[in-house]
Amino acid sequence: MEQLKILVVDDEARMRKLVKDFLSVKGFTVAEASNGEEAVDVFFEQKDIVLIILDVMMPKMDGWETLKTIRKYSQVPIIMLTARGEERDELQGFDLGVDEYISKPFSPKILVARVEAILRRSNAVPADEVEIGGICIDKAAHQVTIDGKNIELSFKEFELLAYFLENQGIALSREKILNNVWNYDYFGDARTIDTHVKKLRSKMGEKGDYIKTIWGMGYKFEVTQ
């Protein structure tokens, strides 16, 4: 799948970097702007932006004015960020065409989840397909291809690989993997994961190296060039 570009607009460089890092891990390309005027310029110069994350309180042109300007020409999905959680701000945002409204401080992982949900709703991201590093998972068809070649996986191997891809770059403990792939009602030995990972790596060929072992903890799926 082609990388989708998101515009992150915030006058705090630290906040932009935080959001960019989490989005990049999920395979998005990120453009940045430090104020509203710059955001409008970047948006109209770069025609391939599929979503905007927009802070409210900024110099030169605040988030509301930026939103109004962009809405005159585009219905691109917009998530507004604000340090204030007042209801009237939220209502104003929705009246002006905001798709989501998140108050600071927020969890970057929650923000990324909101981004993915909005893009699925807007059909920018296929709901049932994940593609990273030449590995493509079609959840609806329960199929996996690696560089276009079908790979036969057991049900749990499929679920495990899907979980790894959806959490690319994140260190996952064995307990967390058990809870999410084998479900909370599973009381077996966490080492069963090691057996499944070994089989999965073997079936993935050289791309099995993307599943990194974190000694004493668990695993991390990370695509290396």
N, C-alpha and C positions, 0 to 999 in steps of 0.2 A: 504494500500500500504506500502511496506517495505520502511523504511527510507533510503534515498540515501545519500552517503557520498561524501563530497566535501573537497578537500585539499586547504587550504588558505596559500599562501606563501608570507611573507612580513617580513622585518627585524624590522618593527615598531610594537611593541606589541599592541599599541593603535589601529592601523589600523586593525590588525588581529581580535581584540576583537569586533570592530565596525562591520566588515563584518560578523563575526561569529554570533553576536547577531541577525542581520537581517535574516541570513540564518536559524538560529535555530527557529525563530518565524514562518518561512514557513515550518518547519518540516524536515529540512535537518540535518544530522549529519555532524559535521565539524572536520577534522583533521588539525593540524597546523604545519608549519615549518618556521624557522626564517632566513633561507638562502637556497641557491640552493642545496648545498651538502646534507643538512638535508632533503630537499624536495624530492630528488631522492631516498634517503634511505627510507623515509616514503612511497613513492609511490610504491616501489617494495616490501616493507614488507607487506603493507596492500593492498590486491588484489581487494578490493571492491570499490575503488575510481572511481567515474563516471565523475568527472570534476575537473579541477585545475584552481584556480585563482592565477595568478603568477605575482609578482612585477618584474620590470626590474632591478632597481638599488638596488643590495644587495651585502653584503660582501661574500668572499670565492668563490662563483660561482654566476654570475649574471643571470638574467632571460633568456637571449638569450642562454647561455650555458646550462642552465637547460632544456630549451625547446628543444635544439638540442639533448641532451642526451635522454630525454624521447621519442622524436619522432623516435629514432632509433628502439624502441621496441614497441611503443604504439601510437594509434591514438585517445587516450582519448581527449575529448574536452578541450581546454585551452583558458582562457580569460587572456590577458596580461594587467597589470596595469602599467602606467608610469606617471611621473610628467611632462614629455615633450610631447607636442602635435605636434611634427614635422612630416611632411608627410613621410619623408624617414624612420623614425622609424616604422610608420604604415605599409608601404610597405614591409619593412624587416620582420616584424612580420607575415604578410600574406604569404610571400615567404617561411617562415620556418614552416608554418602550424598552425598559430594562428586562432582560430575560431572567436574571438571577441577581440576588442582592445579598452580599455577605459582609458582616460586621467584623472589624478588627478588634482584638486579635482573632485569627482563625487558624485552623489546621490546614497546612498546605496540601495534605493528602485529601482532605475533604474538598478543597478547592479544585484539585485535579479531577476528582470524581464528578464534581458538578460540571466541569468543562466537558468531560467525556460524555456525560448524560445529555447535555445540550447538543453536542455535535451528533450524537446518535439520533436525537429527535429531529435535527435538521438534515439528517441523511448524509452528513459530511463523513461520518464514520460508520461503516457497516456494523450492525448490532451484533452479528454472530461471527465476525471474522477478526482475527488478530494476526498481524504479520510483523515479525521482527527478525532481522538478520537472515533472510531467506527461508525462515521457518514460518509456515502459514497454517493457522488452525481455523477450521470451519466448524463452529460448534453445532450449528443446525444439522449439518451432514455427518458430524462426528468423524471428520477426516483431517489428517495431517499431511502436508507436503513439505519436503525440504528441497529447495532449489527446483521446484516443480515436480519432484518425484514423490509418489505416494508412500507413506510409511505406515506399516501395520502396528498399532499399539493396543494393549489391553485397555479396558475401561479406566482403571486407576492410573495407568501410565498416561493416558490421554488427559485425565483430570489434573494430574500432577504437572504435566508440561504446560497446560493452559494456565495453571496457577503461577508457575514460574514466569511465563511471558507477561502476565498481567501485573507482576510485581518486579519487573526488570530493574536490576540495580539495587534492590532492597534485600538486606540480610534477613533470612527467614530461619527461625529456630525450628528444630524438629517438632516441638510441641505445637507451634503455630501452623506448620504444614499439616500435622495430624488433625488439628481442629478444623481446618478449612477444606482439606481434601478428603479426609476420612470421617469428618464430622465429629461433633463434641461427644457423641455417645460411644466413640471408639475407645476401648480401654487396653488395647494391645501394646506391645513393645514399640517404642518410637523407632527402634532400629529397623523396623519393617520398611521405613522410608529409604534407608540405605540400600536395601535390596532392590527396591523399585527404581531408585536413581541409577544404580549400576546397570540394570536392564535397559533403562531409558537411554542412558549415554551410549550404550552399545548399538542400539537401533538408530541413533541419530548420527552415527559415524563421527567425522571430525567435529561436527557442530555440538557433539556431546560435551566438548570442552567448555561450552558456554555455561554449563552448570558447574559453578565453582564450589568446592568444599570449604566451609569455614570450620576449622578444627575446634572441637569442643562445643559447637553451637548448632550448625546446620548447613544451609546452602544459600547461594546467591546466583541468580541467573544474570549473566552479564555478557553482552555481545562485544567481542573484541575484533578489531579490524585486522 
